[in-house]
C-alpha cells in the first residue's frame, strides 16, 4: 500500500524557551520517522500567533506545520503522541489525499 500524504498543524505552549520548542519539533519529526514516516520538505515554523480562543488561560501558541508521508498507522500514532504531550496544546491532522 502506498504511503498517504498528510499535513499536521500543531500548537506548542508559548512558555517554552526557543531551544525547547526546537527540541519538541525535532522529537515529533523523529517519532514519525521511527514509525516509518517521512517528512516532506521543510517543517514550517510559523512562530507565536494569537489563538482564536483561549486554551487553559493561554492566549498565544507557537504554530508549526509539518507535511509528511506515512502509513495511516504511523499518522495515528503521531496524533496519539501529540495528545499525550503536555507541550502540544492542539494538533490538527489532515489527509491530503482525500
N, C-alpha and C positions, 0 to 999 in steps of 0.2 A: 504494500500500500504506500503510495507516495506521501511525503510529508505535507502537512497543511500549513498555509501561511496564516500567521496570527499577528496581531498588534496588541500590546498591553500598555495601558497608560496607568501609572500609579503615582500616588502622592505620599511623599515621605515627610515625617514630622519636621517642622521648620526649626525646632530647638536643637537639632544635631549640628555639630561642627561640620565644616565642608569636608574634612577628611573622613568623618563618619558617614556622611552622605555618599561619598565616593565608594567607601567600603561596602555599604548596603547595595549600591547599584552593581558593584563587582560581584558580590555574594549571590545576588539573584540571577545574574547572567551565567555565573559558574554553575549554579544549581540546574539551570536549564540545560547547559552543555553536558553536565554529568548524566542527565537523563536522556541524552541523545538528541537534544535540540540544537539549533544553530542560529545564532544572532545574525540578522541580515542588515548590513550597512552599519552606520554609526548609531549608538544609543543617543537619543536626543534628550539633552538635559535642558529643560525649559526654565529652570530656576524657580525662585519663590514667586508664587502668584497668590492673589487673594482668592479664597474659596467662595463658591457660590452661596454656601451656607456653612455655619459653624459646625465643626465636628469636635465633640468633647471640649468645648470652650476655646477651640483653636480657630483662628481666623485666616491663617495662610498655610500653605504647604509647598513643598518642593516637588514640582512636576517632572516626571520622567516618561518618555515614550520609547518603547523598545519593539522593533519588528523582529519576528523570528519565524523559523520553520521548525515544525516538530510533529511527532505523532500526537494524536489527541490526548493520550495518557500523560505525556510529559507536560502538555499545556495545563491539564487538570491538576497535576502535582504542583506546578509553579503557582497556580491560583490558590491552591490549598496552603502552600508555604507562605504566600503573601498574607493570607488571612491570619495565620498563626504569628506572623512577625509583628511585634507591637510598634515598630517604627514605620510600618506601612499603614497609613490611615485609610486609604481606599485604593482599590485596583479595579480596572475595567479591561476585561479580555475580550477581544473581537476576532472572530474567524473571518479573514479577508477573502476566503474562497466562496463564501455564500453570496 
